[in-house]
């Protein structure tokens, strides 16, 4: 895997694990921040008490303010963000951070840090809203902590970006990423609908995955009727220009459609990117030529 940067029109290739950063900046920041928060809440601040109430721990003041509580007297808007950095124990933290690194590292290296961070936070927000408004229909709610909802969004993105990439379950059994993701989603859906009393916020996981899926469909312009809307919007903009420049003949303006100017170029660029992503999913990033890597990087800069 490789990670590339442009500087003053020059092209640089860092030589570390094939070029990709082993800990790209957003992944690194998320790992450090989640670990630091857990250490503060569950270890360092646990012995301290304020007005007879513990500051740290699962029942402490910090959890009361930063965990995601059901809609009611304990709920605050900022909890939709802060709950992603809280965890219920060391194993909870370990599995979440391992999954974030395992599936998120390659996404950030391909997408770029800005897009990956936006995607992660949007999935986490969607997971929180799903837990607030859908979860209560299937069981009693409680304070929710953990980055699992956002990580399920990362898992969906990995499965869509690299569907044929083998994932070794328990480090032994290989399974393609697309099937791995589908199995996980099915298990979460079954546990959520049957109200499995395991203390896990299944609809937060499902919400993060669903929001991530819709996000990627929008990003790829594959939502139903999305292209129709974009064309209508482009034609509306073009018609607006006609009123500002009445000196042009109406026949000339009607022939100069938005997609006549940009459509072919965008179509070629998107086709090139799709072919490169298919090549990555089948043979890995190392199989790309230098020119293909440049095209992919330029495409990620446009998206960001």
Backbone as CSV, one residue per row, in Angstrom:
resi,resn,N_x,N_y,N_z,CA_x,CA_y,CA_z,C_x,C_y,C_z
1,UNK,0.836,-1.194,0.000,0.000,0.000,0.000,0.873,1.246,0.000
2,UNK,0.358,2.322,-0.564,1.160,3.532,-0.712,0.337,4.769,-0.436
3,UNK,1.019,5.790,-0.006,0.363,7.078,0.247,1.190,8.142,-0.435
4,UNK,0.563,9.024,-1.218,1.278,9.969,-2.056,0.852,11.393,-1.780
5,UNK,1.780,12.301,-1.987,1.512,13.724,-1.829,2.133,14.487,-2.987
6,UNK,1.465,15.578,-3.348,1.993,16.475,-4.359,2.453,17.762,-3.676
7,UNK,3.543,18.283,-4.132,4.046,19.546,-3.592,4.726,20.306,-4.708
8,UNK,4.160,21.489,-5.062,4.717,22.310,-6.142,4.858,21.508,-7.433
9,UNK,3.791,20.756,-7.731,3.699,19.956,-8.951,4.704,18.806,-9.002
10,UNK,5.374,18.513,-7.915,6.290,17.370,-7.875,5.584,16.184,-7.241
11,UNK,6.118,15.008,-7.484,5.469,13.768,-7.065,6.398,13.019,-6.123
12,UNK,5.895,12.691,-4.935,6.735,12.057,-3.916,6.115,10.733,-3.513
13,UNK,6.954,9.767,-3.252,6.502,8.466,-2.785,7.271,8.077,-1.532
14,UNK,6.634,8.146,-0.368,7.306,7.691,0.842,7.416,6.172,0.846
15,UNK,8.536,5.656,1.283,8.772,4.214,1.257,8.604,3.627,2.644
16,UNK,7.334,3.411,3.033,7.057,2.833,4.345,5.880,1.897,4.186
17,UNK,6.088,0.592,4.383,5.088,-0.425,4.137,4.533,-0.280,2.724
18,UNK,5.419,-0.152,1.733,4.998,-0.040,0.356,4.558,1.355,-0.011
19,UNK,4.614,2.319,0.875,4.252,3.687,0.542,3.110,4.213,1.363
20,UNK,2.089,3.385,1.670,0.970,3.845,2.472,1.414,4.071,3.917
21,UNK,0.813,5.062,4.545,1.103,5.268,5.959,0.423,4.175,6.776
22,UNK,1.195,3.552,7.656,0.654,2.487,8.493,-0.369,3.044,9.474
23,UNK,-0.162,4.277,9.940,-1.126,4.986,10.778,-1.362,6.359,10.164
24,UNK,-2.287,6.478,9.195,-2.573,7.790,8.603,-3.121,8.737,9.661
25,UNK,-3.072,10.063,9.421,-3.296,11.040,10.490,-4.631,10.942,11.215
26,UNK,-5.737,10.753,10.496,-7.038,10.687,11.172,-7.151,9.420,11.995
27,UNK,-6.734,8.287,11.423,-6.740,7.033,12.180,-5.897,7.182,13.441
28,UNK,-4.728,7.757,13.301,-3.842,7.937,14.448,-4.497,8.815,15.512
29,UNK,-5.106,9.924,15.089,-5.750,10.834,16.035,-6.919,10.168,16.740
30,UNK,-7.721,9.415,16.000,-8.862,8.725,16.603,-8.404,7.661,17.595
31,UNK,-7.382,6.913,17.233,-6.861,5.901,18.151,-6.365,6.533,19.447
32,UNK,-5.562,7.576,19.322,-4.989,8.224,20.502,-6.081,8.855,21.364
33,UNK,-7.023,9.563,20.732,-8.055,10.252,21.503,-8.957,9.269,22.231
34,UNK,-9.327,8.165,21.584,-10.171,7.174,22.255,-9.456,6.514,23.415
35,UNK,-8.177,6.199,23.236,-7.409,5.586,24.323,-7.232,6.563,25.480
36,UNK,-6.934,7.820,25.173,-6.743,8.817,26.226,-8.024,9.019,27.028
37,UNK,-9.162,9.111,26.348,-10.435,9.294,27.047,-10.719,8.099,27.948
38,UNK,-10.476,6.894,27.444,-10.723,5.712,28.264,-9.808,5.681,29.485
39,UNK,-8.550,6.018,29.308,-7.626,6.039,30.444,-8.062,7.048,31.498
40,UNK,-8.502,8.223,31.049,-8.936,9.247,31.997,-10.181,8.810,32.751
41,UNK,-11.187,8.330,32.004,-12.485,8.039,32.612,-12.440,6.772,33.453
42,UNK,-11.843,5.728,32.925,-11.919,4.428,33.600,-10.762,4.147,34.554
43,UNK,-9.674,4.895,34.456,-8.536,4.611,35.326,-8.159,5.795,36.209
44,UNK,-7.678,6.864,35.603,-7.082,7.952,36.369,-8.090,8.718,37.222
45,UNK,-9.302,8.954,36.685,-10.280,9.766,37.416,-11.265,8.942,38.243
46,UNK,-11.199,7.653,38.142,-12.141,6.806,38.869,-12.073,7.011,40.395
47,UNK,-10.893,7.173,41.011,-10.862,7.319,42.472,-11.375,8.667,42.984
48,UNK,-11.494,9.673,42.127,-11.839,11.019,42.579,-13.356,11.191,42.675
49,UNK,-13.742,11.998,43.673,-15.170,12.216,43.963,-15.434,13.706,44.042
50,UNK,-16.595,14.120,43.507,-17.014,15.519,43.558,-18.428,15.574,44.116
51,UNK,-18.560,16.199,45.294,-19.853,16.295,45.972,-20.487,14.916,46.170
52,UNK,-19.659,13.967,46.536,-20.150,12.629,46.829,-20.386,11.753,45.617
53,UNK,-20.088,12.250,44.411,-20.311,11.481,43.183,-18.971,11.257,42.495
54,UNK,-18.714,10.033,42.053,-17.461,9.713,41.369,-17.352,10.510,40.075
55,UNK,-16.129,10.934,39.758,-15.910,11.672,38.510,-15.761,10.715,37.336
56,UNK,-14.971,9.655,37.519,-14.768,8.671,36.468,-15.627,7.450,36.665
57,UNK,-15.381,6.432,35.848,-16.150,5.203,35.962,-17.440,5.255,35.159
58,UNK,-18.086,4.092,35.039,-19.302,3.993,34.237,-20.475,4.765,34.826
59,UNK,-20.441,5.038,36.122,-21.521,5.793,36.768,-21.082,7.188,37.176
60,UNK,-19.927,7.618,36.692,-19.384,8.900,37.117,-19.978,10.089,36.400
61,UNK,-19.530,11.265,36.807,-20.048,12.521,36.254,-19.743,12.634,34.764
62,UNK,-18.538,12.217,34.365,-18.164,12.338,32.955,-19.085,11.502,32.073
63,UNK,-19.377,10.276,32.508,-20.294,9.435,31.742,-21.683,10.038,31.699
64,UNK,-22.107,10.646,32.794,-23.438,11.266,32.829,-23.570,12.361,31.780
65,UNK,-22.479,13.049,31.499,-22.537,14.184,30.570,-22.134,13.821,29.137
66,UNK,-21.282,12.817,28.968,-20.728,12.552,27.639,-21.296,11.321,26.953
67,UNK,-21.881,10.379,27.687,-22.531,9.239,27.050,-23.816,9.691,26.368
68,UNK,-24.306,8.907,25.415,-25.530,9.240,24.692,-26.721,8.664,25.437
69,UNK,-27.503,9.557,26.055,-28.666,9.148,26.813,-29.922,9.218,25.951
70,UNK,-30.933,8.393,26.267,-32.201,8.501,25.535,-32.786,9.902,25.668
71,UNK,-33.632,10.250,24.716,-34.263,11.568,24.747,-35.020,11.735,26.061
72,UNK,-34.646,12.761,26.813,-35.217,12.977,28.135,-34.383,13.981,28.904
73,UNK,-34.495,13.975,30.228,-33.787,14.992,31.025,-32.269,14.890,30.962
74,UNK,-31.729,13.697,30.720,-30.269,13.536,30.689,-29.656,13.761,29.313
75,UNK,-30.489,13.898,28.292,-29.972,14.021,26.926,-29.494,15.436,26.637
76,UNK,-28.334,15.533,25.982,-27.789,16.801,25.498,-27.310,16.606,24.063
77,UNK,-27.410,17.656,23.252,-27.076,17.531,21.832,-25.627,17.102,21.612
78,UNK,-24.709,17.592,22.450,-23.292,17.265,22.222,-23.000,15.776,22.406
79,UNK,-23.897,15.067,23.078,-23.678,13.643,23.314,-23.662,12.840,22.014
80,UNK,-24.310,13.355,20.957,-24.278,12.686,19.659,-22.861,12.632,19.083
81,UNK,-21.998,13.479,19.569,-20.597,13.466,19.151,-19.704,12.800,20.197
82,UNK,-19.896,13.162,21.473,-18.972,12.700,22.512,-19.083,11.212,22.808
83,UNK,-20.268,10.614,22.578,-20.422,9.201,22.927,-19.488,8.308,22.111
84,UNK,-19.077,8.792,20.932,-18.192,7.992,20.073,-16.811,7.801,20.682
85,UNK,-16.441,8.626,21.656,-15.102,8.558,22.248,-15.135,7.929,23.644
86,UNK,-16.295,7.430,24.051,-16.439,6.756,25.341,-16.543,5.250,25.102
87,UNK,-16.008,4.451,26.041,-16.089,3.004,25.908,-16.380,2.366,27.259
88,UNK,-17.021,1.192,27.174,-17.469,0.529,28.386,-16.460,-0.393,29.024
89,UNK,-15.269,-0.454,28.538,-14.255,-1.321,29.106,-13.099,-1.489,28.147
90,UNK,-12.050,-2.145,28.621,-10.845,-2.289,27.807,-11.097,-3.119,26.556
91,UNK,-11.823,-4.242,26.678,-12.065,-5.097,25.522,-12.937,-4.393,24.491
92,UNK,-13.918,-3.628,24.958,-14.751,-2.826,24.065,-13.889,-1.852,23.263
93,UNK,-13.003,-1.182,23.941,-12.088,-0.247,23.301,-11.153,-0.981,22.335
94,UNK,-10.592,-2.101,22.771,-9.613,-2.822,21.962,-10.213,-3.289,20.639
95,UNK,-11.377,-3.920,20.678,-11.979,-4.434,19.452,-12.385,-3.302,18.510
96,UNK,-12.909,-2.212,19.069,-13.296,-1.086,18.217,-12.087,-0.445,17.538
97,UNK,-11.022,-0.238,18.290,-9.845,0.416,17.716,-9.118,-0.502,16.732
98,UNK,-9.123,-1.787,17.003,-8.518,-2.721,16.057,-9.283,-2.720,14.738
99,UNK,-10.623,-2.735,14.810,-11.437,-2.709,13.590,-11.266,-1.389,12.854
100,UNK,-11.188,-0.281,13.593,-10.981,1.024,12.966,-9.665,1.042,12.199
101,UNK,-8.609,0.533,12.812,-7.307,0.499,12.135,-7.323,-0.477,10.959
102,UNK,-7.882,-1.646,11.161,-7.842,-2.698,10.147,-8.596,-2.295,8.882
103,UNK,-9.796,-1.733,9.036,-10.621,-1.409,7.874,-10.522,0.059,7.463
104,UNK,-10.152,0.920,8.394,-10.134,2.336,8.074,-8.844,2.839,7.472
105,UNK,-7.729,2.159,7.746,-6.433,2.648,7.285,-6.384,2.780,5.765
106,UNK,-6.821,1.743,5.070,-6.753,1.773,3.615,-7.743,2.774,3.034
107,UNK,-8.908,2.919,3.691,-9.876,3.906,3.213,-9.304,5.316,3.292
108,UNK,-8.679,5.662,4.413,-8.114,7.005,4.543,-6.979,7.226,3.549
109,UNK,-6.160,6.201,3.335,-5.059,6.348,2.385,-5.556,6.557,0.963
110,UNK,-6.684,5.949,0.612,-7.237,6.092,-0.731,-8.063,7.371,-0.851
111,UNK,-8.912,7.648,0.132,-9.817,8.801,0.077,-9.113,10.111,0.397
112,UNK,-8.176,10.068,1.306,-7.640,11.290,1.893,-8.239,11.504,3.276
113,UNK,-7.524,12.221,4.116,-7.910,12.362,5.521,-9.196,13.153,5.703
114,UNK,-9.372,14.217,4.927,-10.541,15.076,5.098,-11.831,14.316,4.818
115,UNK,-11.867,13.588,3.720,-13.075,12.845,3.380,-13.319,11.718,4.376
116,UNK,-12.260,11.031,4.787,-12.449,9.930,5.727,-12.992,10.426,7.057
117,UNK,-12.468,11.538,7.560,-12.951,12.073,8.834,-14.420,12.472,8.728
118,UNK,-14.792,13.141,7.631,-16.195,13.526,7.447,-17.084,12.293,7.416
119,UNK,-16.664,11.273,6.705,-17.450,10.041,6.603,-17.599,9.380,7.975
120,UNK,-16.522,9.292,8.714,-16.542,8.658,10.038,-17.513,9.372,10.973
121,UNK,-17.437,10.691,11.006,-18.297,11.456,11.913,-19.757,11.393,11.483
122,UNK,-20.017,11.431,10.185,-21.402,11.332,9.704,-21.991,9.973,10.075
123,UNK,-21.214,8.904,9.924,-21.691,7.575,10.306,-21.949,7.492,11.810
124,UNK,-21.061,8.088,12.603,-21.270,8.094,14.048,-22.504,8.874,14.447
125,UNK,-22.740,10.002,13.778,-23.942,10.796,14.044,-25.195,10.020,13.654
126,UNK,-25.163,9.383,12.482,-26.307,8.575,12.054,-26.574,7.419,13.002
127,UNK,-25.512,6.810,13.515,-25.671,5.721,14.478,-26.347,6.218,15.752
128,UNK,-25.943,7.396,16.230,-26.548,7.951,17.434,-28.026,8.274,17.244
129,UNK,-28.373,8.861,16.102,-29.775,9.201,15.832,-30.618,7.934,15.691
130,UNK,-30.067,6.915,15.054,-30.782,5.652,14.935,-31.037,5.032,16.301
131,UNK,-30.044,5.102,17.161,-30.199,4.549,18.499,-31.244,5.314,19.311
132,UNK,-31.339,6.622,19.076,-32.292,7.450,19.814,-33.732,7.235,19.368
133,UNK,-33.934,7.117,18.055,-35.297,7.172,17.532,-35.822,5.849,16.984
134,UNK,-34.954,4.880,16.729,-35.415,3.576,16.248,-35.245,2.506,17.319
135,UNK,-34.130,2.546,18.028,-33.866,1.561,19.070,-34.971,1.393,20.092
136,UNK,-35.591,2.497,20.607,-36.626,2.345,21.630,-37.837,1.536,21.195
137,UNK,-38.084,1.377,19.879,-39.218,0.572,19.426,-38.985,-0.914,19.638
138,UNK,-37.730,-1.298,19.852,-37.410,-2.719,19.953,-36.866,-3.112,21.321
139,UNK,-36.820,-2.189,22.246,-36.350,-2.527,23.573,-36.055,-1.282,24.383
140,UNK,-35.888,-1.444,25.683,-35.589,-0.289,26.532,-34.219,0.297,26.215
141,UNK,-34.134,1.611,26.279,-32.878,2.286,25.990,-32.088,2.587,27.250
142,UNK,-30.856,2.927,27.068,-29.982,3.295,28.168,-28.848,4.131,27.633
143,UNK,-27.957,4.569,28.492,-26.809,5.345,28.001,-25.942,4.509,27.069
144,UNK,-25.562,5.086,25.953,-24.814,4.381,24.924,-23.424,4.986,24.778
145,UNK,-22.412,4.134,24.702,-21.041,4.595,24.498,-20.384,3.719,23.442
146,UNK,-19.367,4.262,22.787,-18.571,3.470,21.869,-18.583,3.976,20.448
147,UNK,-17.519,3.654,19.731,-17.364,4.067,18.342,-17.893,3.027,17.365
148,UNK,-18.605,2.017,17.863,-19.006,0.903,17.007,-19.881,1.338,15.843
149,UNK,-20.799,2.286,16.059,-21.679,2.735,14.986,-20.891,3.326,13.833
150,UNK,-19.941,4.208,14.148,-19.102,4.794,13.101,-18.242,3.727,12.432
151,UNK,-17.770,2.754,13.194,-16.916,1.713,12.633,-17.711,0.780,11.720
152,UNK,-18.989,0.575,12.015,-19.814,-0.196,11.085,-19.952,0.536,9.753
153,UNK,-19.986,1.864,9.791,-19.955,2.620,8.549,-18.659,2.401,7.799
154,UNK,-17.540,2.368,8.523,-16.237,2.089,7.911,-16.232,0.683,7.309
155,UNK,-16.839,-0.257,8.008,-16.902,-1.639,7.524,-17.682,-1.720,6.211
156,UNK,-18.808,-1.010,6.139,-19.603,-0.980,4.908,-18.779,-0.400,3.764
157,UNK,-18.073,0.691,4.030,-17.263,1.327,2.986,-16.171,0.385,2.498
158,UNK,-15.534,-0.331,3.405,-14.487,-1.271,3.009,-15.067,-2.366,2.125
159,UNK,-16.238,-2.883,2.498,-16.860,-3.929,1.702,-17.256,-3.456,0.314
160,UNK,-17.647,-2.187,0.195,-18.026,-1.648,-1.109,-16.797,-1.283,-1.943
161,UNK,-15.749,-0.823,-1.303,-14.540,-0.435,-2.023,-13.716,-1.645,-2.443
162,UNK,-13.650,-2.647,-1.575,-12.802,-3.818,-1.827,-13.616,-5.093,-1.616
163,UNK,-14.636,-5.334,-2.430,-15.562,-6.445,-2.173,-14.923,-7.825,-2.232
164,UNK,-13.880,-7.989,-3.013,-13.252,-9.309,-3.161,-12.021,-9.499,-2.292
165,UNK,-11.736,-8.528,-1.454,-10.565,-8.644,-0.574,-10.811,-9.732,0.474
166,UNK,-9.910,-10.706,0.612,-10.123,-11.760,1.611,-9.888,-11.251,3.035
167,UNK,-10.785,-11.622,3.925,-10.657,-11.314,5.351,-10.587,-12.646,6.091
168,UNK,-9.585,-12.803,6.918,-9.379,-14.064,7.609,-10.076,-14.031,8.971
169,UNK,-11.192,-14.759,9.066,-11.947,-14.841,10.309,-11.168,-15.702,11.297
170,UNK,-10.952,-15.166,12.489,-10.120,-15.829,13.506,-8.733,-16.153,12.952
171,UNK,-8.282,-15.352,11.968,-6.960,-15.486,11.368,-6.763,-16.806,10.627
172,UNK,-7.856,-17.539,10.358,-7.749,-18.841,9.707,-8.641,-18.957,8.480
173,UNK,-9.926,-18.633,8.636,-10.914,-18.868,7.591,-11.028,-17.653,6.680
174,UNK,-10.638,-17.762,5.396,-10.747,-16.611,4.490,-12.170,-16.455,3.970
175,UNK,-12.650,-15.211,3.923,-13.965,-14.899,3.399,-13.890,-13.542,2.702
176,UNK,-14.557,-13.407,1.584,-14.516,-12.152,0.849,-15.189,-11.042,1.656
177,UNK,-14.687,-9.827,1.468,-15.156,-8.702,2.279,-16.650,-8.485,2.138
178,UNK,-17.187,-8.632,0.937,-18.617,-8.378,0.733,-19.475,-9.326,1.564
179,UNK,-19.066,-10.600,1.642,-19.833,-11.581,2.413,-19.613,-11.389,3.911
180,UNK,-18.419,-11.010,4.267,-18.123,-10.721,5.667,-19.025,-9.603,6.197
181,UNK,-19.161,-8.546,5.403,-19.998,-7.413,5.802,-21.462,-7.826,5.866
182,UNK,-21.933,-8.566,4.876,-23.333,-8.991,4.860,-23.662,-9.864,6.066
183,UNK,-22.764,-10.751,6.431,-22.995,-11.616,7.596,-23.102,-10.775,8.863
184,UNK,-22.208,-9.818,9.030,-22.241,-8.968,10.215,-23.533,-8.164,10.279
185,UNK,-23.965,-7.600,9.148,-25.187,-6.811,9.132,-26.399,-7.687,9.448
186,UNK,-26.445,-8.888,8.887,-27.557,-9.799,9.157,-27.621,-10.149,10.647
187,UNK,-26.473,-10.448,11.255,-26.446,-10.793,12.670,-26.915,-9.623,13.535
188,UNK,-26.489,-8.407,13.174,-26.926,-7.233,13.922,-28.421,-7.009,13.777
189,UNK,-28.931,-7.170,12.559,-30.360,-6.979,12.327,-31.176,-8.007,13.099
190,UNK,-30.741,-9.249,13.078,-31.453,-10.302,13.814,-31.453,-10.021,15.313
191,UNK,-30.290,-9.651,15.853,-30.199,-9.369,17.287,-31.028,-8.151,17.658
192,UNK,-31.059,-7.129,16.786,-31.824,-5.933,17.094,-33.315,-6.172,17.057
193,UNK,-33.801,-6.877,16.043,-35.241,-7.114,15.899,-35.752,-8.051,16.985
194,UNK,-34.947,-9.043,17.365,-35.379,-9.989,18.397,-35.141,-9.469,19.802
195,UNK,-34.641,-8.221,19.905,-34.408,-7.596,21.220,-33.521,-8.459,22.103
196,UNK,-32.430,-8.910,21.545,-31.489,-9.729,22.302,-30.973,-8.968,23.521
197,UNK,-31.145,-9.517,24.733,-30.755,-8.798,25.962,-29.263,-8.903,26.242
198,UNK,-28.447,-8.369,25.353,-27.008,-8.483,25.518,-26.357,-7.155,25.879
199,UNK,-27.159,-6.098,26.038,-26.603,-4.794,26.396,-25.891,-4.088,25.269
200,UNK,-26.092,-4.549,24.024,-25.431,-3.949,22.859,-26.443,-3.110,22.086
201,UNK,-26.027,-1.918,21.678,-26.904,-1.016,20.915,-26.875,-1.419,19.445
202,UNK,-27.648,-2.452,19.090,-27.597,-2.991,17.736,-28.058,-1.975,16.692
203,UNK,-29.036,-1.149,17.052,-29.538,-0.198,16.063,-28.601,0.985,15.881
204,UNK,-27.695,1.193,16.794,-26.624,2.155,16.550,-25.686,1.608,15.474
205,UNK,-25.365,0.314,15.569,-24.518,-0.319,14.556,-25.193,-0.276,13.187
206,UNK,-26.477,-0.665,13.162,-27.205,-0.685,11.896,-27.375,0.717,11.326
207,UNK,-27.597,1.698,12.207,-27.736,3.079,11.744,-26.459,3.599,11.129
208,UNK,-25.322,3.306,11.746,-24.042,3.728,11.187,-23.782,3.094,9.833
209,UNK,-24.125,1.796,9.709,-23.937,1.111,8.431,-24.861,1.679,7.357
210,UNK,-26.131,1.939,7.710,-27.098,2.452,6.738,-26.714,3.845,6.255
211,UNK,-26.317,4.707,7.183,-25.913,6.061,6.800,-24.667,6.009,5.924
212,UNK,-23.717,5.139,6.255,-22.525,4.994,5.429,-22.859,4.530,4.027
213,UNK,-23.802,3.598,3.913,-24.204,3.085,2.600,-24.831,4.188,1.750
214,UNK,-25.739,4.955,2.350,-26.378,6.048,1.611,-25.347,7.110,1.238
215,UNK,-24.448,7.411,2.149,-23.382,8.390,1.877,-22.588,7.985,0.637
216,UNK,-22.221,6.713,0.557,-21.421,6.245,-0.568,-22.226,6.228,-1.862
217,UNK,-23.520,5.915,-1.785,-24.359,5.976,-2.980,-24.437,7.403,-3.511
218,UNK,-24.596,8.362,-2.602,-24.628,9.766,-3.021,-23.285,10.160,-3.611
219,UNK,-22.206,9.723,-2.965,-20.864,10.069,-3.426,-20.597,9.518,-4.821
220,UNK,-21.136,8.346,-5.105,-20.934,7.719,-6.413,-22.033,8.084,-7.414
221,UNK,-22.987,8.920,-6.976,-24.114,9.332,-7.829,-24.903,8.124,-8.312
222,UNK,-25.222,7.228,-7.376,-25.961,6.014,-7.722,-27.309,5.912,-7.019
223,UNK,-27.745,6.981,-6.361,-29.079,6.969,-5.784,-30.113,7.044,-6.902
224,UNK,-31.284,6.404,-6.738,-32.329,6.513,-7.759,-32.709,7.974,-8.000
225,UNK,-32.831,8.345,-9.253,-33.253,9.680,-9.683,-32.222,10.766,-9.378
226,UNK,-31.056,10.388,-8.839,-30.071,11.424,-8.518,-29.532,12.084,-9.779
227,UNK,-29.274,11.287,-10.813,-28.769,11.874,-12.055,-29.803,12.776,-12.706
228,UNK,-31.084,12.394,-12.591,-32.150,13.234,-13.138,-32.168,14.570,-12.430
229,UNK,-32.025,14.539,-11.105,-32.017,15.786,-10.333,-30.823,16.655,-10.715
230,UNK,-29.642,16.026,-10.875,-28.452,16.796,-11.216,-28.583,17.426,-12.599
231,UNK,-29.165,16.676,-13.550,-29.352,17.231,-14.874,-30.352,18.395,-14.842
232,UNK,-31.439,18.191,-14.082,-32.428,19.259,-13.954,-31.805,20.497,-13.334
233,UNK,-30.950,20.277,-12.333,-30.286,21.405,-11.685,-29.347,22.112,-12.655
234,UNK,-28.603,21.305,-13.456,-27.702,21.901,-14.434,-28.442,22.686,-15.485
235,UNK,-29.590,22.180,-15.953,-30.375,22.890,-16.939,-30.983,24.148,-16.353
236,UNK,-31.353,24.095,-15.062,-31.901,25.284,-14.415,-30.856,26.378,-14.330
237,UNK,-29.613,25.992,-14.013,-28.537,26.977,-13.956,-28.306,27.576,-15.335
238,UNK,-28.324,26.695,-16.376,-28.109,27.181,-17.727,-29.202,28.150,-18.147
239,UNK,-30.461,27.815,-17.790,-31.550,28.706,-18.163,-31.445,30.024,-17.433
240,UNK,-30.877,30.020,-16.232,-30.680,31.265,-15.496,-29.693,32.168,-16.201
241,UNK,-28.704,31.566,-16.851,-27.727,32.369,-17.580,-28.355,33.034,-18.806
242,UNK,-29.394,32.420,-19.362,-30.033,32.984,-20.546,-30.649,34.332,-20.222
243,UNK,-31.284,34.446,-19.070,-31.926,35.703,-18.717,-30.899,36.798,-18.476
244,UNK,-29.674,36.416,-18.066,-28.653,37.421,-17.811,-27.982,37.877,-19.103
245,UNK,-28.056,37.060,-20.162,-27.385,37.378,-21.428,-28.374,37.188,-22.574
246,UNK,-29.360,38.067,-22.718,-30.384,37.897,-23.747,-29.852,38.078,-25.154
247,UNK,-28.588,38.538,-25.298,-28.070,38.767,-26.638,-27.823,37.461,-27.400
248,UNK,-27.703,36.328,-26.663,-27.506,35.056,-27.337,-28.828,34.553,-27.869
249,UNK,-28.790,33.915,-29.027,-29.997,33.355,-29.589,-30.434,32.149,-28.765
250,UNK,-31.754,31.987,-28.654,-32.272,30.891,-27.842,-31.827,29.540,-28.382
251,UNK,-31.708,29.404,-29.738,-31.294,28.131,-30.307,-29.887,27.764,-29.844
252,UNK,-28.986,28.762,-29.792,-27.611,28.498,-29.384,-27.551,28.091,-27.918
253,UNK,-28.333,28.743,-27.105,-28.308,28.442,-25.678,-28.868,27.065,-25.405
254,UNK,-29.951,26.698,-26.068,-30.557,25.401,-25.813,-29.642,24.260,-26.243
255,UNK,-28.769,24.517,-27.247,-27.833,23.479,-27.675,-26.681,23.316,-26.698
256,UNK,-26.366,24.359,-25.943,-25.204,24.329,-25.028,-25.635,23.805,-23.686
257,UNK,-25.932,22.504,-23.619,-26.346,21.907,-22.365,-25.146,21.735,-21.440
258,UNK,-25.444,21.651,-20.172,-24.387,21.506,-19.164,-23.546,20.269,-19.428
259,UNK,-24.212,19.155,-19.740,-23.467,17.915,-19.901,-22.719,17.865,-21.216
260,UNK,-23.059,18.757,-22.205,-22.286,18.802,-23.437,-20.851,19.261,-23.164
261,UNK,-20.674,20.123,-22.173,-19.367,20.702,-21.885,-18.554,19.814,-20.968
262,UNK,-19.218,19.321,-19.919,-18.470,18.610,-18.878,-18.753,17.118,-18.830
263,UNK,-19.811,16.661,-19.474,-20.242,15.284,-19.272,-19.222,14.254,-19.701
264,UNK,-18.656,14.430,-20.917,-17.715,13.426,-21.411,-16.484,13.329,-20.541
265,UNK,-15.946,14.488,-20.151,-14.733,14.486,-19.319,-14.995,13.834,-17.979
266,UNK,-16.130,14.191,-17.329,-16.442,13.608,-16.027,-16.666,12.110,-16.147
267,UNK,-17.328,11.704,-17.275,-17.606,10.292,-17.456,-16.313,9.500,-17.603
268,UNK,-15.371,10.060,-18.376,-14.080,9.389,-18.569,-13.319,9.308,-17.251
269,UNK,-13.297,10.408,-16.501,-12.583,10.406,-15.222,-13.188,9.398,-14.266
270,UNK,-14.533,9.356,-14.175,-15.184,8.432,-13.261,-14.945,6.988,-13.692
271,UNK,-14.965,6.750,-15.003,-14.708,5.405,-15.492,-13.287,4.966,-15.157
272,UNK,-12.324,5.884,-15.284,-10.932,5.559,-14.958,-10.784,5.224,-13.481
273,UNK,-11.430,6.042,-12.628,-11.344,5.797,-11.182,-11.983,4.462,-10.829
274,UNK,-13.158,4.157,-11.414,-13.823,2.883,-11.135,-12.950,1.703,-11.546
275,UNK,-12.283,1.822,-12.705,-11.403,0.738,-13.144,-10.222,0.558,-12.212
276,UNK,-9.686,1.680,-11.719,-8.551,1.599,-10.787,-8.987,0.964,-9.469
277,UNK,-10.179,1.349,-8.962,-10.676,0.767,-7.708,-10.943,-0.723,-7.864
278,UNK,-11.465,-1.127,-9.029,-11.660,-2.564,-9.268,-10.327,-3.302,-9.263
279,UNK,-9.305,-2.681,-9.833,-7.985,-3.295,-9.859,-7.420,-3.429,-8.449
280,UNK,-7.653,-2.401,-7.594,-7.186,-2.471,-6.208,-7.878,-3.613,-5.479
281,UNK,-9.216,-3.733,-5.671,-9.968,-4.776,-4.956,-9.520,-6.172,-5.352
282,UNK,-9.038,-6.338,-6.585,-8.637,-7.659,-7.043,-7.171,-7.976,-6.753
283,UNK,-6.297,-6.989,-6.951,-4.857,-7.268,-6.876,-4.105,-6.455,-5.834
284,UNK,-4.798,-5.528,-5.146,-4.115,-4.723,-4.152,-3.538,-3.451,-4.738
285,UNK,-3.190,-2.521,-3.866,-2.711,-1.213,-4.302,-1.374,-1.299,-5.022
286,UNK,-0.556,-2.289,-4.645,0.779,-2.379,-5.239,0.739,-2.667,-6.738
287,UNK,-0.399,-3.177,-7.243,-0.473,-3.523,-8.652,-0.669,-2.312,-9.555
288,UNK,-0.948,-1.140,-8.991,-1.202,0.045,-9.803,0.089,0.588,-10.408
289,UNK,-0.027,1.177,-11.587,1.096,1.885,-12.193,1.200,3.277,-11.569
290,UNK,2.326,3.932,-11.801,2.507,5.280,-11.260,1.442,6.232,-11.791
291,UNK,1.070,6.095,-13.066,0.057,6.970,-13.651,-1.296,6.730,-13.016
292,UNK,-1.645,5.463,-12.734,-2.920,5.144,-12.101,-2.976,5.702,-10.684
293,UNK,-1.842,5.659,-9.984,-1.794,6.222,-8.631,-2.002,7.729,-8.659
294,UNK,-1.434,8.390,-9.664,-1.629,9.834,-9.792,-3.092,10.165,-10.072
295,UNK,-3.729,9.387,-10.957,-5.146,9.616,-11.265,-5.990,9.450,-10.012
296,UNK,-5.722,8.410,-9.232,-6.484,8.160,-8.012,-6.300,9.274,-7.001
297,UNK,-5.069,9.759,-6.878,-4.814,10.826,-5.921,-5.505,12.116,-6.345
298,UNK,-5.449,12.439,-7.636,-6.117,13.649,-8.130,-7.621,13.559,-7.915
299,UNK,-8.192,12.366,-8.116,-9.616,12.190,-7.904,-9.980,12.386,-6.443
300,UNK,-9.132,11.886,-5.530,-9.401,12.067,-4.096,-9.325,13.535,-3.701
301,UNK,-8.415,14.307,-4.343,-8.324,15.737,-4.038,-9.576,16.463,-4.491
302,UNK,-10.164,16.071,-5.630,-11.393,16.718,-6.083,-12.543,16.430,-5.139
303,UNK,-12.601,15.201,-4.628,-13.663,14.836,-3.694,-13.529,15.546,-2.378
304,UNK,-12.290,15.866,-1.974,-12.053,16.507,-0.695,-12.106,18.004,-0.800
